[in-house]
């Protein structure tokens, strides 16, 4: 059996498992309301969202850039740049943490 045929068989079995001829619906269980406490801070101008967006962009573009460099110059060259990129990220993080709070927050 080929990999393609196994995949189709798996999808068909998964679809068949989701089918049910039961006519009675199950009623949801009643639970008491749950209160969750948030211990973080909400900063004006959404600086936490910007930090998350920047970190997400770095996680996405880092491997793409290293892959392009590995294709162009070789795998050893690309892996040799990883410590350099990590060092630059550490320096940038150290510089941002030493700035006063007003300078880090972006004004609109």
Chimera marker file (.cmm) of the C-alpha trace (Angstrom):
<marker_set name="trace">
<marker id="1" x="0.000" y="0.000" z="0.000" r="1" g="1" b="0" radius="0.5"/>
<marker id="2" x="1.504" y="3.339" z="-0.992" r="1" g="1" b="0" radius="0.5"/>
<marker id="3" x="1.738" y="6.372" z="1.230" r="1" g="1" b="0" radius="0.5"/>
<marker id="4" x="-0.918" y="8.149" z="-0.823" r="1" g="1" b="0" radius="0.5"/>
<marker id="5" x="-3.346" y="5.243" z="-0.476" r="1" g="1" b="0" radius="0.5"/>
<marker id="6" x="-2.702" y="5.057" z="3.280" r="1" g="1" b="0" radius="0.5"/>
<marker id="7" x="-3.445" y="8.750" z="3.595" r="1" g="1" b="0" radius="0.5"/>
<marker id="8" x="-6.718" y="8.406" z="1.703" r="1" g="1" b="0" radius="0.5"/>
<marker id="9" x="-7.678" y="5.407" z="3.839" r="1" g="1" b="0" radius="0.5"/>
<marker id="10" x="-6.911" y="7.366" z="7.017" r="1" g="1" b="0" radius="0.5"/>
<marker id="11" x="-9.037" y="10.317" z="5.872" r="1" g="1" b="0" radius="0.5"/>
<marker id="12" x="-11.913" y="8.004" z="4.916" r="1" g="1" b="0" radius="0.5"/>
<marker id="13" x="-11.782" y="6.221" z="8.286" r="1" g="1" b="0" radius="0.5"/>
<marker id="14" x="-11.630" y="9.535" z="10.108" r="1" g="1" b="0" radius="0.5"/>
<marker id="15" x="-14.674" y="10.813" z="8.208" r="1" g="1" b="0" radius="0.5"/>
<marker id="16" x="-16.577" y="7.589" z="8.898" r="1" g="1" b="0" radius="0.5"/>
<marker id="17" x="-15.772" y="7.799" z="12.602" r="1" g="1" b="0" radius="0.5"/>
<marker id="18" x="-17.369" y="11.240" z="12.751" r="1" g="1" b="0" radius="0.5"/>
<marker id="19" x="-20.674" y="9.954" z="11.338" r="1" g="1" b="0" radius="0.5"/>
<marker id="20" x="-23.331" y="8.933" z="13.819" r="1" g="1" b="0" radius="0.5"/>
<marker id="21" x="-26.974" y="8.009" z="13.417" r="1" g="1" b="0" radius="0.5"/>
<marker id="22" x="-27.956" y="8.940" z="16.971" r="1" g="1" b="0" radius="0.5"/>
<marker id="23" x="-31.123" y="11.025" z="17.110" r="1" g="1" b="0" radius="0.5"/>
<marker id="24" x="-30.873" y="12.087" z="20.748" r="1" g="1" b="0" radius="0.5"/>
<marker id="25" x="-28.767" y="15.115" z="21.489" r="1" g="1" b="0" radius="0.5"/>
<marker id="26" x="-26.690" y="15.276" z="24.611" r="1" g="1" b="0" radius="0.5"/>
<marker id="27" x="-27.466" y="18.203" z="26.845" r="1" g="1" b="0" radius="0.5"/>
<marker id="28" x="-24.588" y="20.335" z="28.109" r="1" g="1" b="0" radius="0.5"/>
<marker id="29" x="-23.689" y="20.077" z="31.757" r="1" g="1" b="0" radius="0.5"/>
<marker id="30" x="-24.397" y="23.126" z="33.868" r="1" g="1" b="0" radius="0.5"/>
<marker id="31" x="-21.337" y="24.532" z="35.575" r="1" g="1" b="0" radius="0.5"/>
<marker id="32" x="-20.855" y="27.470" z="37.873" r="1" g="1" b="0" radius="0.5"/>
<marker id="33" x="-19.173" y="30.589" z="36.454" r="1" g="1" b="0" radius="0.5"/>
<marker id="34" x="-15.401" y="30.636" z="36.655" r="1" g="1" b="0" radius="0.5"/>
<marker id="35" x="-13.511" y="33.822" z="37.497" r="1" g="1" b="0" radius="0.5"/>
<marker id="36" x="-9.976" y="34.098" z="36.162" r="1" g="1" b="0" radius="0.5"/>
<marker id="37" x="-7.555" y="36.711" z="37.418" r="1" g="1" b="0" radius="0.5"/>
<marker id="38" x="-5.099" y="38.396" z="35.072" r="1" g="1" b="0" radius="0.5"/>
<marker id="39" x="-1.872" y="39.432" z="36.752" r="1" g="1" b="0" radius="0.5"/>
<marker id="40" x="-0.262" y="41.222" z="33.797" r="1" g="1" b="0" radius="0.5"/>
<marker id="41" x="-0.260" y="44.878" z="32.879" r="1" g="1" b="0" radius="0.5"/>
<marker id="42" x="-2.123" y="46.703" z="30.174" r="1" g="1" b="0" radius="0.5"/>
<marker id="43" x="0.157" y="49.366" z="28.746" r="1" g="1" b="0" radius="0.5"/>
<marker id="44" x="-1.219" y="52.252" z="26.677" r="1" g="1" b="0" radius="0.5"/>
<marker id="45" x="-0.549" y="52.042" z="22.926" r="1" g="1" b="0" radius="0.5"/>
<marker id="46" x="-0.364" y="48.238" z="23.075" r="1" g="1" b="0" radius="0.5"/>
<marker id="47" x="3.389" y="47.865" z="23.469" r="1" g="1" b="0" radius="0.5"/>
<marker id="48" x="2.989" y="44.231" z="24.565" r="1" g="1" b="0" radius="0.5"/>
<marker id="49" x="1.283" y="43.460" z="21.264" r="1" g="1" b="0" radius="0.5"/>
<marker id="50" x="4.125" y="45.101" z="19.380" r="1" g="1" b="0" radius="0.5"/>
<marker id="51" x="6.697" y="43.024" z="21.250" r="1" g="1" b="0" radius="0.5"/>
<marker id="52" x="4.771" y="39.869" z="20.413" r="1" g="1" b="0" radius="0.5"/>
<marker id="53" x="4.545" y="40.867" z="16.740" r="1" g="1" b="0" radius="0.5"/>
<marker id="54" x="8.268" y="41.578" z="16.584" r="1" g="1" b="0" radius="0.5"/>
<marker id="55" x="9.135" y="38.264" z="18.234" r="1" g="1" b="0" radius="0.5"/>
<marker id="56" x="6.803" y="36.402" z="15.888" r="1" g="1" b="0" radius="0.5"/>
<marker id="57" x="8.377" y="38.065" z="12.871" r="1" g="1" b="0" radius="0.5"/>
<marker id="58" x="11.849" y="37.123" z="14.094" r="1" g="1" b="0" radius="0.5"/>
<marker id="59" x="10.856" y="33.491" z="14.614" r="1" g="1" b="0" radius="0.5"/>
<marker id="60" x="9.413" y="33.381" z="11.106" r="1" g="1" b="0" radius="0.5"/>
<marker id="61" x="12.120" y="35.234" z="9.175" r="1" g="1" b="0" radius="0.5"/>
<marker id="62" x="15.162" y="33.796" z="10.980" r="1" g="1" b="0" radius="0.5"/>
<marker id="63" x="14.941" y="30.280" z="9.523" r="1" g="1" b="0" radius="0.5"/>
<marker id="64" x="13.986" y="31.657" z="6.117" r="1" g="1" b="0" radius="0.5"/>
<marker id="65" x="17.053" y="33.892" z="5.969" r="1" g="1" b="0" radius="0.5"/>
<marker id="66" x="19.343" y="31.111" z="7.205" r="1" g="1" b="0" radius="0.5"/>
<marker id="67" x="17.862" y="28.747" z="4.626" r="1" g="1" b="0" radius="0.5"/>
<marker id="68" x="18.555" y="31.194" z="1.813" r="1" g="1" b="0" radius="0.5"/>
<marker id="69" x="22.122" y="31.694" z="3.050" r="1" g="1" b="0" radius="0.5"/>
<marker id="70" x="22.607" y="27.923" z="3.304" r="1" g="1" b="0" radius="0.5"/>
<marker id="71" x="21.415" y="27.497" z="-0.282" r="1" g="1" b="0" radius="0.5"/>
<marker id="72" x="23.658" y="30.262" z="-1.545" r="1" g="1" b="0" radius="0.5"/>
<marker id="73" x="26.858" y="29.755" z="0.476" r="1" g="1" b="0" radius="0.5"/>
<marker id="74" x="26.582" y="26.360" z="2.162" r="1" g="1" b="0" radius="0.5"/>
<marker id="75" x="25.244" y="24.942" z="5.369" r="1" g="1" b="0" radius="0.5"/>
<marker id="76" x="28.442" y="25.458" z="7.371" r="1" g="1" b="0" radius="0.5"/>
<marker id="77" x="28.441" y="29.189" z="6.547" r="1" g="1" b="0" radius="0.5"/>
<marker id="78" x="24.780" y="29.589" z="7.556" r="1" g="1" b="0" radius="0.5"/>
<marker id="79" x="25.248" y="27.746" z="10.855" r="1" g="1" b="0" radius="0.5"/>
<marker id="80" x="28.315" y="29.886" z="11.506" r="1" g="1" b="0" radius="0.5"/>
<marker id="81" x="26.102" y="32.979" z="11.418" r="1" g="1" b="0" radius="0.5"/>
<marker id="82" x="23.704" y="31.695" z="14.097" r="1" g="1" b="0" radius="0.5"/>
<marker id="83" x="25.936" y="32.811" z="17.031" r="1" g="1" b="0" radius="0.5"/>
<marker id="84" x="26.308" y="36.220" z="15.374" r="1" g="1" b="0" radius="0.5"/>
<marker id="85" x="22.525" y="36.609" z="15.036" r="1" g="1" b="0" radius="0.5"/>
<marker id="86" x="21.998" y="35.486" z="18.642" r="1" g="1" b="0" radius="0.5"/>
<marker id="87" x="24.623" y="37.971" z="19.824" r="1" g="1" b="0" radius="0.5"/>
<marker id="88" x="22.971" y="40.802" z="17.899" r="1" g="1" b="0" radius="0.5"/>
<marker id="89" x="19.610" y="39.878" z="19.393" r="1" g="1" b="0" radius="0.5"/>
<marker id="90" x="21.104" y="39.861" z="22.902" r="1" g="1" b="0" radius="0.5"/>
<marker id="91" x="22.661" y="43.293" z="22.368" r="1" g="1" b="0" radius="0.5"/>
<marker id="92" x="19.384" y="44.697" z="21.038" r="1" g="1" b="0" radius="0.5"/>
<marker id="93" x="17.482" y="43.249" z="24.007" r="1" g="1" b="0" radius="0.5"/>
<marker id="94" x="20.016" y="44.679" z="26.460" r="1" g="1" b="0" radius="0.5"/>
<marker id="95" x="19.753" y="48.102" z="24.835" r="1" g="1" b="0" radius="0.5"/>
<marker id="96" x="15.951" y="48.058" z="24.970" r="1" g="1" b="0" radius="0.5"/>
<marker id="97" x="15.818" y="47.034" z="28.621" r="1" g="1" b="0" radius="0.5"/>
<marker id="98" x="18.113" y="49.912" z="29.643" r="1" g="1" b="0" radius="0.5"/>
<marker id="99" x="15.978" y="52.593" z="28.000" r="1" g="1" b="0" radius="0.5"/>
<marker id="100" x="13.558" y="54.537" z="30.191" r="1" g="1" b="0" radius="0.5"/>
<marker id="101" x="9.945" y="53.368" z="30.015" r="1" g="1" b="0" radius="0.5"/>
<marker id="102" x="8.799" y="56.523" z="28.165" r="1" g="1" b="0" radius="0.5"/>
<marker id="103" x="11.391" y="56.011" z="25.423" r="1" g="1" b="0" radius="0.5"/>
<marker id="104" x="10.383" y="52.387" z="24.850" r="1" g="1" b="0" radius="0.5"/>
<marker id="105" x="6.640" y="53.097" z="24.528" r="1" g="1" b="0" radius="0.5"/>
<marker id="106" x="5.611" y="54.420" z="21.154" r="1" g="1" b="0" radius="0.5"/>
<marker id="107" x="3.367" y="57.460" z="21.058" r="1" g="1" b="0" radius="0.5"/>
<marker id="108" x="0.656" y="57.965" z="18.485" r="1" g="1" b="0" radius="0.5"/>
<link id1="1" id2="2" r="1" g="1" b="0" radius="0.2"/>
<link id1="2" id2="3" r="1" g="1" b="0" radius="0.2"/>
<link id1="3" id2="4" r="1" g="1" b="0" radius="0.2"/>
<link id1="4" id2="5" r="1" g="1" b="0" radius="0.2"/>
<link id1="5" id2="6" r="1" g="1" b="0" radius="0.2"/>
<link id1="6" id2="7" r="1" g="1" b="0" radius="0.2"/>
<link id1="7" id2="8" r="1" g="1" b="0" radius="0.2"/>
<link id1="8" id2="9" r="1" g="1" b="0" radius="0.2"/>
<link id1="9" id2="10" r="1" g="1" b="0" radius="0.2"/>
<link id1="10" id2="11" r="1" g="1" b="0" radius="0.2"/>
<link id1="11" id2="12" r="1" g="1" b="0" radius="0.2"/>
<link id1="12" id2="13" r="1" g="1" b="0" radius="0.2"/>
<link id1="13" id2="14" r="1" g="1" b="0" radius="0.2"/>
<link id1="14" id2="15" r="1" g="1" b="0" radius="0.2"/>
<link id1="15" id2="16" r="1" g="1" b="0" radius="0.2"/>
<link id1="16" id2="17" r="1" g="1" b="0" radius="0.2"/>
<link id1="17" id2="18" r="1" g="1" b="0" radius="0.2"/>
<link id1="18" id2="19" r="1" g="1" b="0" radius="0.2"/>
<link id1="19" id2="20" r="1" g="1" b="0" radius="0.2"/>
<link id1="20" id2="21" r="1" g="1" b="0" radius="0.2"/>
<link id1="21" id2="22" r="1" g="1" b="0" radius="0.2"/>
<link id1="22" id2="23" r="1" g="1" b="0" radius="0.2"/>
<link id1="23" id2="24" r="1" g="1" b="0" radius="0.2"/>
<link id1="24" id2="25" r="1" g="1" b="0" radius="0.2"/>
<link id1="25" id2="26" r="1" g="1" b="0" radius="0.2"/>
<link id1="26" id2="27" r="1" g="1" b="0" radius="0.2"/>
<link id1="27" id2="28" r="1" g="1" b="0" radius="0.2"/>
<link id1="28" id2="29" r="1" g="1" b="0" radius="0.2"/>
<link id1="29" id2="30" r="1" g="1" b="0" radius="0.2"/>
<link id1="30" id2="31" r="1" g="1" b="0" radius="0.2"/>
<link id1="31" id2="32" r="1" g="1" b="0" radius="0.2"/>
<link id1="32" id2="33" r="1" g="1" b="0" radius="0.2"/>
<link id1="33" id2="34" r="1" g="1" b="0" radius="0.2"/>
<link id1="34" id2="35" r="1" g="1" b="0" radius="0.2"/>
<link id1="35" id2="36" r="1" g="1" b="0" radius="0.2"/>
<link id1="36" id2="37" r="1" g="1" b="0" radius="0.2"/>
<link id1="37" id2="38" r="1" g="1" b="0" radius="0.2"/>
<link id1="38" id2="39" r="1" g="1" b="0" radius="0.2"/>
<link id1="39" id2="40" r="1" g="1" b="0" radius="0.2"/>
<link id1="40" id2="41" r="1" g="1" b="0" radius="0.2"/>
<link id1="41" id2="42" r="1" g="1" b="0" radius="0.2"/>
<link id1="42" id2="43" r="1" g="1" b="0" radius="0.2"/>
<link id1="43" id2="44" r="1" g="1" b="0" radius="0.2"/>
<link id1="44" id2="45" r="1" g="1" b="0" radius="0.2"/>
<link id1="45" id2="46" r="1" g="1" b="0" radius="0.2"/>
<link id1="46" id2="47" r="1" g="1" b="0" radius="0.2"/>
<link id1="47" id2="48" r="1" g="1" b="0" radius="0.2"/>
<link id1="48" id2="49" r="1" g="1" b="0" radius="0.2"/>
<link id1="49" id2="50" r="1" g="1" b="0" radius="0.2"/>
<link id1="50" id2="51" r="1" g="1" b="0" radius="0.2"/>
<link id1="51" id2="52" r="1" g="1" b="0" radius="0.2"/>
<link id1="52" id2="53" r="1" g="1" b="0" radius="0.2"/>
<link id1="53" id2="54" r="1" g="1" b="0" radius="0.2"/>
<link id1="54" id2="55" r="1" g="1" b="0" radius="0.2"/>
<link id1="55" id2="56" r="1" g="1" b="0" radius="0.2"/>
<link id1="56" id2="57" r="1" g="1" b="0" radius="0.2"/>
<link id1="57" id2="58" r="1" g="1" b="0" radius="0.2"/>
<link id1="58" id2="59" r="1" g="1" b="0" radius="0.2"/>
<link id1="59" id2="60" r="1" g="1" b="0" radius="0.2"/>
<link id1="60" id2="61" r="1" g="1" b="0" radius="0.2"/>
<link id1="61" id2="62" r="1" g="1" b="0" radius="0.2"/>
<link id1="62" id2="63" r="1" g="1" b="0" radius="0.2"/>
<link id1="63" id2="64" r="1" g="1" b="0" radius="0.2"/>
<link id1="64" id2="65" r="1" g="1" b="0" radius="0.2"/>
<link id1="65" id2="66" r="1" g="1" b="0" radius="0.2"/>
<link id1="66" id2="67" r="1" g="1" b="0" radius="0.2"/>
<link id1="67" id2="68" r="1" g="1" b="0" radius="0.2"/>
<link id1="68" id2="69" r="1" g="1" b="0" radius="0.2"/>
<link id1="69" id2="70" r="1" g="1" b="0" radius="0.2"/>
<link id1="70" id2="71" r="1" g="1" b="0" radius="0.2"/>
<link id1="71" id2="72" r="1" g="1" b="0" radius="0.2"/>
<link id1="72" id2="73" r="1" g="1" b="0" radius="0.2"/>
<link id1="73" id2="74" r="1" g="1" b="0" radius="0.2"/>
<link id1="74" id2="75" r="1" g="1" b="0" radius="0.2"/>
<link id1="75" id2="76" r="1" g="1" b="0" radius="0.2"/>
<link id1="76" id2="77" r="1" g="1" b="0" radius="0.2"/>
<link id1="77" id2="78" r="1" g="1" b="0" radius="0.2"/>
<link id1="78" id2="79" r="1" g="1" b="0" radius="0.2"/>
<link id1="79" id2="80" r="1" g="1" b="0" radius="0.2"/>
<link id1="80" id2="81" r="1" g="1" b="0" radius="0.2"/>
<link id1="81" id2="82" r="1" g="1" b="0" radius="0.2"/>
<link id1="82" id2="83" r="1" g="1" b="0" radius="0.2"/>
<link id1="83" id2="84" r="1" g="1" b="0" radius="0.2"/>
<link id1="84" id2="85" r="1" g="1" b="0" radius="0.2"/>
<link id1="85" id2="86" r="1" g="1" b="0" radius="0.2"/>
<link id1="86" id2="87" r="1" g="1" b="0" radius="0.2"/>
<link id1="87" id2="88" r="1" g="1" b="0" radius="0.2"/>
<link id1="88" id2="89" r="1" g="1" b="0" radius="0.2"/>
<link id1="89" id2="90" r="1" g="1" b="0" radius="0.2"/>
<link id1="90" id2="91" r="1" g="1" b="0" radius="0.2"/>
<link id1="91" id2="92" r="1" g="1" b="0" radius="0.2"/>
<link id1="92" id2="93" r="1" g="1" b="0" radius="0.2"/>
<link id1="93" id2="94" r="1" g="1" b="0" radius="0.2"/>
<link id1="94" id2="95" r="1" g="1" b="0" radius="0.2"/>
<link id1="95" id2="96" r="1" g="1" b="0" radius="0.2"/>
<link id1="96" id2="97" r="1" g="1" b="0" radius="0.2"/>
<link id1="97" id2="98" r="1" g="1" b="0" radius="0.2"/>
<link id1="98" id2="99" r="1" g="1" b="0" radius="0.2"/>
<link id1="99" id2="100" r="1" g="1" b="0" radius="0.2"/>
<link id1="100" id2="101" r="1" g="1" b="0" radius="0.2"/>
<link id1="101" id2="102" r="1" g="1" b="0" radius="0.2"/>
<link id1="102" id2="103" r="1" g="1" b="0" radius="0.2"/>
<link id1="103" id2="104" r="1" g="1" b="0" radius="0.2"/>
<link id1="104" id2="105" r="1" g="1" b="0" radius="0.2"/>
<link id1="105" id2="106" r="1" g="1" b="0" radius="0.2"/>
<link id1="106" id2="107" r="1" g="1" b="0" radius="0.2"/>
<link id1="107" id2="108" r="1" g="1" b="0" radius="0.2"/>
</marker_set>
